[in-house]
Amino acid sequence: MEIFSIGQVARRAGVGVETIRFYEREGLLEEPARRTSGYRQYPQDAVTRIRFIKRAQQLGFSLKEIAELLTLRVDGQTSCEQVKEHAAAKLAEVEQKIVELQRIRQALLHVASLCAGEGPKGRCPMLDALEHDTETDEP
């Protein structure tokens, strides 16, 4: 079994050393054994695990959700259906965010269309709309 330093793991996984330490603090990566000199000794599977974490982050999973996925990954009783349920829940969350972002986009397009970009800011229809728009007022 090949053993790597934290720097070697960072390079192989494409992350910084501080990212590895952060994942250890968050419980996503086991703290490795240390040499008598105090240097960390990482196995090859640490690189694989970090890459898994990074890919899951790219798909929008939070660190808490990634911890759940990692637990499912090592649990011998986990079925593909359980993993699919996590992916479906994340997809539903993404779809909801898309709807919300589209609503925000439409509101910004409307507000921006009110302003010709000329005149003093005291008479800017865009700023006035933001101040008086009932959709953005707090109850």
Secondary structure per residue as TSV (DSSP state, phi and psi in degrees):
chain	resnum	aa	ss	phi	psi
A	1	M	-	360.0	128.5
A	2	E	-	-82.9	139.9
A	3	I	E	-115.6	138.9
A	4	F	E	-123.8	152.2
A	5	S	-	-79.5	168.6
A	6	I	H	-62.0	-37.1
A	7	G	H	-65.6	-40.4
A	8	Q	H	-65.8	-41.8
A	9	V	H	-63.2	-44.0
A	10	A	H	-58.9	-47.1
A	11	R	H	-62.9	-45.9
A	12	R	H	-66.5	-33.1
A	13	A	H	-90.5	-11.9
A	14	G	T	75.6	33.6
A	15	V	S	-131.0	173.0
A	16	G	-	-87.6	161.1
A	17	V	H	-59.6	-39.9
A	18	E	H	-64.7	-30.4
A	19	T	H	-64.1	-42.1
A	20	I	H	-62.8	-45.8
A	21	R	H	-62.6	-38.7
A	22	F	H	-62.2	-46.4
A	23	Y	H	-60.9	-35.7
A	24	E	H	-64.7	-47.0
A	25	R	H	-61.3	-35.2
A	26	E	T	-81.5	-5.3
A	27	G	T	81.7	11.4
A	28	L	S	-83.1	-20.9
A	29	L	S	-134.9	129.4
A	30	E	-	-64.5	140.3
A	31	E	-	-70.0	127.5
A	32	P	-	-78.1	168.1
A	33	A	E	-65.5	158.4
A	34	R	E	-120.9	148.7
A	35	R	-	-71.4	169.7
A	36	T	T	-62.2	-25.4
A	37	S	T	-75.7	-9.9
A	38	G	S	97.7	-9.6
A	39	Y	-	-70.8	140.6
A	40	R	E	-70.6	146.1
A	41	Q	E	-123.2	110.2
A	42	Y	E	-102.7	138.9
A	43	P	E	-81.1	166.2
A	44	Q	H	-57.4	-35.3
A	45	D	H	-66.0	-14.9
A	46	A	H	-65.6	-38.8
A	47	V	H	-64.0	-45.5
A	48	T	H	-60.2	-43.1
A	49	R	H	-66.4	-42.0
A	50	I	H	-64.4	-40.9
A	51	R	H	-63.2	-39.4
A	52	F	H	-59.0	-47.7
A	53	I	H	-60.1	-46.5
A	54	K	H	-63.4	-42.4
A	55	R	H	-63.7	-41.6
A	56	A	H	-64.1	-39.1
A	57	Q	H	-62.9	-40.6
A	58	Q	H	-62.8	-27.3
A	59	L	T	-86.0	1.8
A	60	G	T	95.3	5.2
A	61	F	-	-74.2	138.8
A	62	S	-	-76.7	167.7
A	63	L	H	-62.6	-36.0
A	64	K	H	-64.0	-44.0
A	65	E	H	-66.3	-36.3
A	66	I	H	-65.4	-39.5
A	67	A	H	-59.7	-40.4
A	68	E	H	-64.7	-42.7
A	69	L	H	-63.1	-40.3
A	70	L	H	-64.5	-37.9
A	71	T	H	-64.1	-43.6
A	72	L	H	-61.9	-36.4
A	73	R	H	-63.7	-37.8
A	74	V	H	-93.0	-13.1
A	75	D	-	-78.0	119.2
A	76	G	T	-66.6	-18.1
A	77	Q	T	-90.5	-5.1
A	78	T	-	-71.1	136.7
A	79	S	-	-103.9	160.9
A	80	C	H	-61.4	-30.8
A	81	E	H	-61.5	-39.5
A	82	Q	H	-64.4	-40.7
A	83	V	H	-66.3	-41.3
A	84	K	H	-61.9	-36.4
A	85	E	H	-61.3	-39.7
A	86	H	H	-64.4	-43.1
A	87	A	H	-65.1	-40.2
A	88	A	H	-65.0	-39.6
A	89	A	H	-64.6	-40.7
A	90	K	H	-66.9	-40.1
A	91	L	H	-61.8	-42.4
A	92	A	H	-62.3	-39.8
A	93	E	H	-63.5	-42.7
A	94	V	H	-64.3	-43.2
A	95	E	H	-60.2	-40.6
A	96	Q	H	-65.6	-39.7
A	97	K	H	-63.9	-37.9
A	98	I	H	-62.8	-44.2
A	99	V	H	-60.0	-45.0
A	100	E	H	-64.7	-42.8
A	101	L	H	-64.7	-35.8
A	102	Q	H	-65.8	-39.2
A	103	R	H	-63.5	-43.6
A	104	I	H	-63.8	-41.9
A	105	R	H	-59.5	-46.7
A	106	Q	H	-62.6	-41.9
A	107	A	H	-64.5	-41.6
A	108	L	H	-66.6	-39.9
A	109	L	H	-60.6	-42.3
A	110	H	H	-64.4	-49.3
A	111	V	H	-64.4	-42.4
A	112	A	H	-65.4	-31.2
A	113	S	H	-69.5	-17.2
A	114	L	T	-75.6	-19.4
A	115	C	-	-107.5	127.9
A	116	A	-	-86.3	-8.1
A	117	G	S	81.2	17.3
A	118	E	-	-126.9	155.7
A	119	G	S	91.8	174.2
A	120	P	-	-73.7	152.5
A	121	K	G	-63.8	-23.7
A	122	G	G	-64.8	-18.3
A	123	R	G	-120.4	29.7
A	124	C	-	-81.7	115.8
A	125	P	H	-62.8	-28.1
A	126	M	H	-67.2	-45.9
A	127	L	H	-64.9	-39.0
A	128	D	H	-62.4	-43.0
A	129	A	H	-62.8	-39.3
A	130	L	H	-66.5	-35.3
A	131	E	H	-72.1	-33.8
A	132	H	H	-113.7	0.5
A	133	D	-	-68.1	124.1
A	134	T	T	-68.5	-24.3
A	135	E	T	-69.1	-29.7
A	136	T	T	-100.1	-6.7
A	137	D	S	-70.6	140.5
A	138	E	-	-79.2	146.0
A	139	P	-	-68.5	360.0
